[in-house]
Amino acid sequence: MPDPVTVIIPAFRAQSTIARAVASALAQDDAKIEIIVSSDDGTDYLDTLARAGISDPRLRQVTTGGIATGSSNARNIAIAAAKTRFLAELDADDYFLPGKLSRALPLLREHPLVTVGIRVEQPTGKILRHLGCSGRTELLTATYKQTNLSMDSMLLWDREKVPTLYDTSVPRMIDLDFLMRAFAHVDGALHIGEPLHAYVKQPLSMSNAPGSSPIYAETKRQMIAALKGDGYKMKSASTRAGILDFLRISLRAEETFEAAAARRPGLIFEDHLEPLLARP
């Protein structure tokens, strides 16, 4: 039986998606879990879930006490309320695929940071692509981002060995920021190269909104500057170098993405980025 785990779900205007997210966690096989929904909009999500036919003693809700205080703050409040050593992140518009927890939790006993492959899809269920799905389970240091490319919301961690919180001052790319801070405690991520987490690309999300590339380009410039300085204190020089190299290439991809998308309607950022990473 895997060790107990707390699934933390920040929720802001998530009434239409929260039921699927929670149901996917409750359906995990051989998993002893608690699920904490962290409301950041004043909504009683336990009532929302009950009206959707989901009521379970493993469910709890906490609240930020405000409106749109940010998903980092909502996550930190859920982490503080968690009763378990192991934690798993789940955004309210994403969902776990079958077997995620039973595959990942045993590995946390040996390595305190575990990531999994991602299936990227549209809200309609149309699958766009897979990320980090080599079929191998391996420790990723310098090649972490070259494997996972973009989304970093699929992680599990041992908070006794990785005592990291989300930085509430970071406005975007908060999952990567969290991971880079976690890498102060571990030398990389143990990655399961199977699609065990569904990432749903919302058409009007911050990262997909028109004009978002210049905003994300500036964030990446700031991260590059922090990596060159003392902004992130990483345990492994290899991991630092690999992420720095990735961010430089990803910045070039941001700077050319809007023109490329105009030529190829429907282009997603990962499909634009991947060929740039493959160039010598």
ABEGO torsion letter per residue (X at the ends): XBBBBBBBBBBBGAAAAAAAAAAAAAABBGBBBBBBBBBAAGBBAAAAAAAAGBBBAABBBBBAGBBGAEAAAAAAAAAAABABABBBBBBAABBBBBGAAAAAAAAAAABABBBBBBBBBBAAGBBABBBGBAGBBBBBBAAAAAAAGABAAABBBBAAABBBBBBAABABGAAAAAAAAAAAABAEBBBBABBABBBBBBAABAAABBGAAAAAAAAAAAAAAAAABAABBBABAAAAAAAAAAAAAAAAAAAAAAAAAAABBGBBAAAAAAAAAABX
